[in-house]
Amino acid sequence: MATVLVIGASGQIGKQATGKLLEAGHRVIAPVRSPDKLSDIQSDSLTVVEQDLEKDFSAHFEGVDVVVFTAGSGGNTGADKTLMIDLWAARNAVNYAKAANVSKFVMVSSIGAGDPDAVDSAIKPYLVAKHMADEHLINSGLSHVILRPGTLLNEPGTHLVRTDMPTNKSEAVIAREDVATAIVESVSRASNENLITHLFKGDTPIAQVLE
């Protein structure tokens, strides 16, 4: 089993992914601003450390096999925090991972991050930040999986997805739980081939998409 550094472990996706990774037998290191947000997860395989992602967090990468970046500034912050977390902290995480010889990096990105200019949306600054973070990872030389989920829903996951872009915008959605499951499958996948994939509600098992 792997030692996984989950950056953003106290977020809605990150917390579910942390629980699922522990259930799968992995060891998880979770640097978070507010450790109390993970106080309900009790496991000898979980190490929670207090950390501000706007500061140097390179110390947490030593001995790590896989890095998961699922941190986000949140929908109630301004463009400044979007730059500092969704772009700069992600960029720093890639650099720290490369310096520590981490074997795999899993990035939780977003639908629209591939080409922000193609999206007429008020969240374009967020998509630009995600795009630049993705590009930095792609060009880093690290083995990577980039997940680009659709609009996130708070509902039970189905473990079934599609990766092609739906023609109907209302179908470009996915449960946060399924994104968390996709993170676990990305950590466990045997292939070292780089992968960038969209994730929407569908009928294909997540494990099959990420094998």
N, C-alpha and C positions, 0 to 999 in steps of 0.2 A: 504494500500500500504506500501511497505517496504522502509527503509532507507538503501541504498546500497553504500558501499565503493568500488569504481572501481579503482583498482591499475593498472595503465597503460592506463588511459583514453585518453591520447594524442596519443596513437598508432593507427595504421590503423583499427584494430579490436575494440580496446577500445573506440575510438571516435564514431564509429557507434553504439556500444553497449550503450554508454552513451545517445546518442540521442534517441535510441529505448526505453531505460528504462524510460526516461523522458516522452516520448509519451505514455507509458503505465501507467503513473501516479505515478511512484516511485520518491523518493527523492534521489539524487545522490551526493555523496561527492567524489571529484576527486583530490587527491594529485599528482601533476605533477611537473616535473623539470622546464618546460616552460609553465606557465599559458596562455601565449598569443596564444598557439596552440588551445585553446578551446574558444577563444574570439568570434568566430562566432556562438557559441551556447548560446542563451539568454533564461534563464529560472529562475524563482524565486525558483525553486526546485533544482537548481544546485549550489553547493558550491565548488569553485575551490581554492585550496591552493598550494602554492609553496613548493615542497618537494623533497629532494634528497633521493632516496631509499637506498643509501649506508650508510645513517645515520639513527638514531632512528626515526621511523615514527609511534610509538605506540599511540601517542596522538589522532590519527584520528579514532580510533576504538570504542570510547565510544559512546553508544547509537545506534550502527550499528546493523542492522538485518542480512544482508548478505554481505559477502566479495566476490568480484570478483577479481581474479588475472590474468591479461592478459598482464602484463609487460614483456618486453624482451629487451635484450641488442642490438638486431639488427644484421643484417648480415655483417656489416662492422667493427665490433669490434673484439677484440681478446678473447682468452680463459679466460683472467682475468675478463673481464666484464661479460662473460657468467656465470662464477662462482658467481660473486657478485650480479647479478640481477636475472638470471634465476634459480639459486639455493639458494643463501643466502638470498636475499630479499624475495623470496617465502617462505623459511623456517621461516624467521622472521615474515612474515605476518600470517602464520599459528599459531605461538606462540602468537602473539599479539591478534589474533582472539579468541584463546582459553582462554586467560587471561581475555578478555572482555566479555566472554560468548556469543559470536556471534552464532546465530542459524544455519547458513549454510555458507559453503565455496565453491565457484565455481572456479575451476582451469582450465585455458586454457593450455593444455599440447601439445603433438605432437604425430603424428603417429611415431612409433618406440620407444617411451619412455617406453613401457612396457618391452622390452627386447633389450637394446642397442647392446648387443653382437650379436644379430641376424641380425644386419644391417651393411653392408659393405659400409660405407659412410664417407665422409670427415667431416660431421657434428656430428660425434659420441660424441665428448665432450659436445655438446649442448644436445644431447639425454640423456647422462649420467646425466647432470644437471637436466633435466626435470624429469628423472626417480627418482632421489633422492628427489626432491621436492614433487613429487607425493607420494612416499613412506612415507615421513614425514607427509603429510596430512592424508594418509590412517591410519597411526598408531597414529594419534593425538586424536582420539575419536570424532572429529568434524563431524557433518553431512556434507556430501560432494557430489559434482558432479565434475567429472574429464572428460573434453572434449579433445579428441585426434583427431584433424582434420588432413586430408591429406594435400598435397601440396596446398598452399593458392593462390587463384586467385583474381585479381582485376576485377570483373565483377558483374553484378546484380545477387542477390540471387534468388533462386527459391522457397525457403521455403520447399524444398524436399530433403531428404537425404537417405543414406543407412548406416548401421553400420557394415556390414560384410566386410572383407577385399577383395577388388577386386583382381582378378588374374592378370589382366593387370595393370601394374604400371601407365599407362597413365590415368587410370580411378580413381586413388587414389588421387583425387583433390576435392576442395570445394571452393566456393566463400567466401571471408572474410565476406561479408554481412550475409551469412547463419550462420557463426560461431557467429556473433553478435546476430542474432536472437536466436540461441541456448542458448546463455548466458541469454537472457531475459526470455526464457522459463524455464531455470534452476532456475532462481531467483523465478519465479512464481509458480513452480510445487508444488502441495499440498503434495506429498509423501515426507517423511523424510528418505526413504530408500536410502542408498548410491548407487551411480551409476558411473560406468566408461564406457565410450562409444566412439568408433571411429565415425567420421563424414566424409562422402564422398558424392559427388553428387549421388542422387538416386531418388526414387519415393515415399518415405514415408514422410508424413508431419512431420516437426520438432517437433511440439507440441505433436504428437502421440508418438514419440520416447522418449520424455522427460516427459511424463505424469506420 
